[in-house]
């Protein structure tokens, strides 16, 4: 691949990463705010509630970001054939 094609691939993958991270954070915050499975209650009783929320949101958004990036890469490779 020429260098320009690699640059556009990286830009597209970065946009998929950002979209996945935003959707993951939105999903995690929705779970916390809706108190699904008493998640909010459990987090407020933790030793460090703010750290627990930050860790939960960070982990969920990371999972979504990696998944969206891999999916975007696969779709781009299929599209290129």
N, C-alpha and C positions, 0 to 999 in steps of 0.2 A: 504494500500500500504506500502511496506517496505521503509525505509528511502532512499535507493539508487534510487528507482523508482521516488520518489518525487524530488530528486536532478536532475535527467535527465529530468524530466518534466519541472522544472524551467529553466534549461539550454536551452531546446528547445524553451520555451516561450520567454526567453531573446533574443534568436537569431531572432525569429519572430518580437519582438519589435524593435530590431536594424534594421532589414531589412525594416520594415514599416517606421521607422523614416528617414532612408536614402532615400527611395523612395519618401516620402512626401516632404523632403527638396529639392530633385531634381525637383520634380513637381512644387513646389512653386517658385523656382528660375527660372525654365523654363517659368512659367507664367509671372514673372517680366521681364525677359530678352526679351521675345517676345512682350511685351507690349500689352498683350491681354486685351481687353476692357479698354484700356488706364490706366491700373493698374500702370505702372511705372510712368506715368505723374502725376497721383493722389498722389503717394507716395512721389515724389520729391517736391510737393507743400505743404506737411504736415508740421506742426510746427517742428517736429523732424523726418526727413526722415530716419535716421539710425534706430531709435527706431521702426518706423512703419514697416520697412522691417523686422527687427528682430522679431517683434510680429507676423507679417503675416507668415513668414517662420516657426516660432515656433508653431503657432496654426495649420497650415496645416500639419506639420510633426507629431504633437501630434495626430491629428485625424487619420492619416494614421497608426501610430504606434499602437494605441489602436485597430483599425480595423484589422490590421494584426495579432495582438496577439489573439484577440477573434476568428478570423477565424482559426488560427493555433491550438488553443485549441480545437475547435469544430472538426476539421479534425483529430486531435490526438485521441479524444474520439471515433469518428466513426471508426477509424482504429483499435482501441483496442478491438472492439467487435467481 
